[in-house]
Amino acid sequence: MLPIRITFQAYIPKSLGKPLLSYFQNHPNFNSKDMINFDEFKRDLQSKDVLGGSTWIPEPLIGSVRDTFFATDNIDFHDDHSQHGKRLSIEASIDLTKIGKFGVFDTIFSHKNHDDGSANKLYHQHSDESHQVQAYIQKVPSHVDTGTTFIETDIVYRGVFDEKFKRTEEVPLKTSIDNKLTGTFFHTMGTRVENNTTVIKVSASAGYPFAEPFSPNIDFELEIKLIKDILNKHITVNVKGLHNDFPAYELLVNGLVKYNYNPEDHDYSGPTLYNLGMASRDFNTTEWVNLSDWEIKEMERNNDPFGW
């Protein structure tokens, strides 16, 4: 019986940003006549718009280095949601035959190491690298030494460009697992009824790596409730949770989007102390997994301590 895959991820849609070059095209000194390195500076800006598919948003954080921009993720809100950059994500693979009897050593959350690709970061959250660029046009005055003083002559300009990549710390997730019996059951006295429900709670939090610990974190909480109903041949999968108002968020079940949130729908064009630190949204969605007779037998065998 195949496991159910549940992914929840936060990302910054590229529709929120603009090409890096566009922030300079209307600058009065952005031309080959005034700038001593115009071609090089323009080439640097254009290279960030071609590679990676991201756009750029001016850094909003108070006290950050001036004239800095951060990259969005390489996806628009309504594009393919399966593969793209992520600011924060968790990935669960849940063995449905273990509903009602998950143990502390059962693997649910994991993601691949960035160095060797092995999937051995158990119970850790995932974050892709953040990309920051500092770019501005600087005035460079020329001076002539007269012997007694320096006289300013022609003023020229040059473009300053620098970029950085950094990944926030991928810390262990905060998780809890509870197996229990839910519903009403009629059975003879002394008969032991197996637990039919597992509730998995998980929370994740990640800061902006270029401004930690001063910037507010991206945060979300999830509760995954799985109930097996052998009589009616299905499993109920309920996922509910809470997340910030920024950035975009999406829930995928077996690769299909079951919930998404777009900050643009609420007039958020970038991160703020309010939409990351105080505002929040909740969601609640339910899916049903139909069970074949063979899958029911497999679950019943898994409940038998002797494997028969």
PyMOL commands that set and color helices and strands:
alter all, ss='L'
color gray80, all
select helices_A, chain A and resi 14-16+20-23+38-50+96-98+263-266+273-277+293-303
alter helices_A, ss='H'
color red, helices_A
select strands_A, chain A and resi 4-11+56-58+68-71+88-94+110-111+121-122+130-145+150-166+174-180+197-206+218-229+234-244+248-253+256-261+280-290
alter strands_A, ss='S'
color yellow, strands_A
deselect
rebuild
show_as cartoon
